[in-house]
Amino acid sequence: MREDYKVLPVVQKLSKEEQIVWINQKKIPFAQCSLKIGMSDIDEAEARLQRFAPFIMKCFPETGKENGIIESILTPIPKMQKHLEETYKVRIPGKLMLKQDSHLAIAGSIKARGGIYEVLKHTEELALEAGLLTVQDDYTKLAEPKCRQFFNQYTIQVGSTGNLGLSIGIASAAVGYKVMVHMSADARQWKKDMLRKHGVTVVEYESDYSEAVKEGRRLSLKDPKSYFIDDENSVNLFMGYAVAAKRLKKQLNEQQILVDENHPLFVYLPCGVGGAPGGITFGLKEIWGDNVHCFFVEPVKAPAMLLGMATGLHNDICVQDIGLTGLTHADGLAVGRPSGFVGNVMEPLLSGEFTLEDKWLYEYMRALTDTEEIFLEPSACAAFEGPIKLLAYEETKEYIERNGMGNIMETASHIAWATGGSLVPEEIRREYKDTYLD
Ligand SMILES: *Cc1c(COP(=O)(O)O)cnc(C)c1O
């Protein structure tokens, strides 16, 4: 591996666990991007989710209100906005909103998008190949005993820090698969317990996420009837996440919120391995191009994607290489090595990244429950670092000027992407509420 990255100022700051913003100098005007994937891939994923909607509704009656479409609400959070401005003595110009993937049906996190989508795509492929289904069929037939028995010969495996396992585990069990989830050391006990209740085999590792993934991939390869959902490389997961952008467009239209040259949209996404925030960013850029500005947020103890992008080394570098432990209270973000696939796609698209110390996760979490009565898990609260610091760092102020937005920030919209929380048990919520870190 190249060693010259060590002298980069950004790497030195990361290795000292400093809170920073990093602006992506490789971002280019959207019209000049030549991506190998595009809107037609997102359309295909959306159509597949539509075909499965009757089946989802049948397996998960709680999705009935939305006719089997798993989607979250977008809400203004004016009290939180005011609270953040007053507490942190900053301005958040424009309107702050919360995209509540924390409350997505079935998995209670953003993983209900990519994870469930990939399970369904695999299911469709198997069923079509076996002649159990045509794409014109009513997909509720997949819930018949004959089909469930068919799927029960197959195994789905996945490596997870928790939420991906929950989403894949619950969805796969509903289809009828055997499921094996390889959990990293930081995964919370309640997530393991919940999965076991769904009949999922949970394999526990003492190591971090990357090791759990590696071992899961190895075991799955040995079994021809096993399918491994590969969070580090999966284009399917990515497209499942990307569909969120089309749904968001509809919601913004309904709420009469403009996104154009005079009304920029800022989106702040907590990032782990990169699939979820990357897929969503890709979708948003396909729709709004240069008028949307996407920032990832990572903990100072595990800034894997930032490290990969800033050095250009992507998955050839991990946070342990610069002396970090990767251990963070943000369990959903406790990833040492980023997805190389996602990092490469993000190079011309992503605006930048913020990092934050773990203690703020709990502060922002309490602030949101106190002001808006919405509970998020600590990882998800990383998103608030974006709007708080947007006008606090010189680098972001310069970004705003350079992109000609100096005079239009009052008409901006900001979306903090809430990535998880609704499945967190009551006693764990109380524990989080009473957690204060130095
Ligand atoms: C998984 C997860 C993320 C980040 O998604 P990646 O695809 O790992 O980058 C963010 N927040 C929560 C709560 C998550 O579970």
The ligand as an SDF file (V2000), in Angstrom:
LIG
                    3D

 15 15  0  0  0  0  0  0  0  0999 V2000
  -26.4350    0.8680    8.5980 C   0  0  0  0  0  0  0  0  0  0  0  0
  -26.7270    2.1440    9.2430 C   0  0  0  0  0  0  0  0  0  0  0  0
  -26.2110    3.3410    8.7630 C   0  0  0  0  0  0  0  0  0  0  0  0
  -25.2630    3.4680    7.5900 C   0  0  0  0  0  0  0  0  0  0  0  0
  -25.4490    2.6330    6.5070 O   0  0  0  0  0  0  0  0  0  0  0  0
  -24.2090    2.0130    5.7260 P   0  0  0  0  0  0  0  0  0  0  0  0
  -24.7780    1.3610    4.5500 O   0  0  0  0  0  0  0  0  0  0  0  0
  -23.5410    1.0490    6.6660 O   0  0  0  0  0  0  0  0  0  0  0  0
  -23.2900    3.1510    5.4320 O   0  0  0  0  0  0  0  0  0  0  0  0
  -26.5540    4.4950    9.4420 C   0  0  0  0  0  0  0  0  0  0  0  0
  -27.3360    4.4750   10.5340 N   0  0  0  0  0  0  0  0  0  0  0  0
  -27.8610    3.3430   11.0120 C   0  0  0  0  0  0  0  0  0  0  0  0
  -28.7450    3.3930   12.2120 C   0  0  0  0  0  0  0  0  0  0  0  0
  -27.5670    2.1430   10.3950 C   0  0  0  0  0  0  0  0  0  0  0  0
  -28.0870    1.0160   10.8860 O   0  0  0  0  0  0  0  0  0  0  0  0
  1  2  1  0
  2  3  1  0
  2 14  2  0
  3  4  1  0
  3 10  2  0
  4  5  1  0
  5  6  1  0
  6  7  2  0
  6  8  1  0
  6  9  1  0
 10 11  1  0
 11 12  2  0
 12 13  1  0
 12 14  1  0
 14 15  1  0
M  END
$$$$
